[in-house]
Amino acid sequence: MNANVTWHQGMSFTGTADSGFKVPLDTGAEAAGSDGGFRPLELMAVSLAGCTAMDVISILAKKQQAVTAFEVKVRADRADQHPKVFTHAVITYVVTGHAVDESAVIRAIELSTTKYCPAQAMLGKAFPIELAYEIYEDTSGGRMVLVKQGEYKPQAV
């Protein structure tokens, strides 16, 4: 995999990779930026969320779960001192659908965590990551009702 970042001016850059897509990078005025793009560390959190989200939604589809909406939230805590690395994160999987099976959600999270998501495997070596889930029933009129929530804790080896 190759990645490239090209400077424009100030703290404005464009990042590209083998896929050819472009992402704007910048910082706020407090660091001589113009607020015109993602902060690089934000992309790490988005990458973590995206990696595991793709695994989990794919597995839920294979398990024929009637998912109508899906979101993965990452809350990452950072150190107070430079280099202000991530020190802890919580990933919350929010699954909405019709009669979504809790065991299917747990299994999908487990497979993503233990087998498929390289971002989680790599970042999990650098800081602790907690995993939580919320399952909502999609009722008529677009109303969502929380039916299950919990945590996934990997089995100790």
N, C-alpha and C positions, 0 to 999 in steps of 0.2 A: 504494500500500500504506500502511495506517495501523497504527500500534502504539501501545499505551497501557500505562503502568505505574502502578498504584495502590498507595499506601503504606498499610500496616496499623498497624504499630508497630515501634519499634526500627529494624532494617534489613530488615524483612519487607515484601515487595511482591508483587503479582500482576501478571504481564504478560499482555496479550491482544493480538490482532491481528484483521484482517478475517475470518479463518477462525472466530473465536469461541472457539477453544481457550484454555485458561489454563495458565500455567506459574508455579510459585512461584520467587521470587528471594529470596535472603538471603545472609548471610555468616556467618563463624564468630564465636565469642565475642571473639576478639582484635580484632575491628572492630565490636564492639557488636551483633553479630547473634546468632541463635539456631540457626544451622545448619539452617534449615528449607527450603532450596531451592537451586537452581542459583546459582552465581556468574555474573554477566553474561558474563564472558569465556569461561567454560566453554560457554555457549550458542553463542558464535562458533565454537568448535571442533566442537561437535555439529552446528551448521548446515553447516559445511564438509563434515563426514563425511556428513551426510544428503543434501546436495545431490548430491555426486558418486556416492554409493551408489545413489540412485534412477536416475540416468543409466545407470550401469554395469549394474545388474541388468536394467533395461529392454532395453538393447542386447543383453545376453547371451541374454535370452528371445527376442528377435527373431532372433538367430543360432541358435536352437534348441539352446542348450547345456543339458545336463542338470545344472543346479546344484541341490544339495540343502541347502547352507548358504552363507551369505555374510555377511561382516563387513568393515567399513571402520574402520580404526584411525587416529586422528590423534594424533601426539605433537608438541606445540607447545612450543618453548622460549620463555622470556620474558626480557626485560631485567631486570637486577638492580635498577635504579633506577626510580622512578615516572616515567611512568605504567605501567611494567612491560608494555609492549606485546609482542606476539609478534615474535620476531626470526627464526624459522626453524621450518619444520614438515616432518614426514614423514608422508605418507599411505600406509598399507599396505592393499591390497585382498587379503582372504583369501577365496579361492573354493574351495569344496568341491563335488565332484560326480562324475559318471561320464564319464570320457574327455573332460574339458573341454579345448578347444583353446586352447593358449597364444596363438596369433595372434588369436583372438576376444577374449580377455581384454585383450591389448595394444591392439587396435583400440577396444574399449569405453572403456578408460582414455583413449586418445588423443582420442576424440570428446567425452568428458566434459570433458577438460582444454581442448581447443581450440575447442569449439563450444557446449556445452550448459550447463555449470555456472556460473551467475553468481557464486556465493560464491567459487569457486576463481579465477575471472577477476578479481574485485575484490580479494580478499586477496592474490593472487599479485603484485599491484602494490605491496603494502606490505612483503612479506617473501618470501624464497625458499621454495619448496615442492618437496620431493623426492617422487617417486612410486615405490612399490615394490609388487610383487605376490607372492603365494604361491598355488600351485594344489595342492590336495590331492585324491587319489582317495578316494572314499567306499567303503570295502570292507565286506564283510559283518561284522556284529557292531558296527557303528558306529565301527570303527577308521578313522582317517584317515592316509594315507601321503602325505608331501610328494613331489610329482613334478616340479614346476618352481618356480623363483623367479627374480626378476630385478627390474630397474628400468626404468621408462619415462622416457626423456629426450626432450622435444620437439625436433623438428628445428630447427636454426638457420635463420632466414629470411635 
